[in-house]
Amino acid sequence: MTLYTQVVLPGGPTPVKIGNPPCAEIVCEKKMGNKAITRVSGLEPYGIDPSILAKELRIACASSTTVDAIPGKKNAQMVLVQGHHIATLTKLLEQHRLPARL
């Protein structure tokens, strides 16, 4: 039996795809000594605008945020936040109706 997935967004039909639903990736990385950044990518299939999320994160985390293109992927962006903010980011994504398991 083949697994099919469909992400339903308001405002239009979405295609049914074969396989698991797309995953949003949240990673905390160490940069230069003791500095950490939190990176989130893979939000586009769920209709979450990375620039709006970056603005909300800047306010919620009280830290600097940037939106960059993902190298090697067209129309894909990632949000970078200074510091270790995985818990805050997870709560904010749940407010955007993205379950924590994805």
Secondary structure as the mmCIF struct_conf table of DSSP 4:
data_model
#
loop_
_struct_conf.conf_type_id
_struct_conf.id
_struct_conf.beg_label_comp_id
_struct_conf.beg_label_asym_id
_struct_conf.beg_label_seq_id
_struct_conf.end_label_comp_id
_struct_conf.end_label_asym_id
_struct_conf.end_label_seq_id
STRN STRN1 TYR A 4 THR A 5
TURN_TY1_P TURN_TY1_P1 PRO A 10 GLY A 11
BEND BEND1 GLY A 12 GLY A 12
STRN STRN2 LYS A 17 ILE A 18
BEND BEND2 GLY A 19 ASN A 20
HELX_LH_PP_P HELX_LH_PP_P1 PRO A 21 ALA A 24
STRN STRN3 GLU A 25 LYS A 31
TURN_TY1_P TURN_TY1_P2 MET A 32 ASN A 34
STRN STRN4 LYS A 35 SER A 41
HELX_RH_3T_P HELX_RH_3T_P1 GLU A 44 TYR A 46
TURN_TY1_P TURN_TY1_P3 GLY A 47 GLY A 47
HELX_RH_AL_P HELX_RH_AL_P1 PRO A 50 CYS A 61
TURN_TY1_P TURN_TY1_P4 ALA A 62 ALA A 62
BEND BEND3 SER A 63 SER A 63
STRN STRN5 THR A 65 ALA A 69
HELX_LH_PP_P HELX_LH_PP_P2 ILE A 70 ILE A 70
TURN_TY1_P TURN_TY1_P5 PRO A 71 GLY A 72
TURN_TY1_P TURN_TY1_P6 LYS A 74 ASN A 75
STRN STRN6 GLN A 77 GLN A 82
BEND BEND4 GLY A 83 GLY A 83
HELX_RH_AL_P HELX_RH_AL_P2 ILE A 86 GLN A 95
TURN_TY1_P TURN_TY1_P7 HIS A 96 ARG A 97
TURN_TY1_P TURN_TY1_P8 ALA A 100 ARG A 101
#
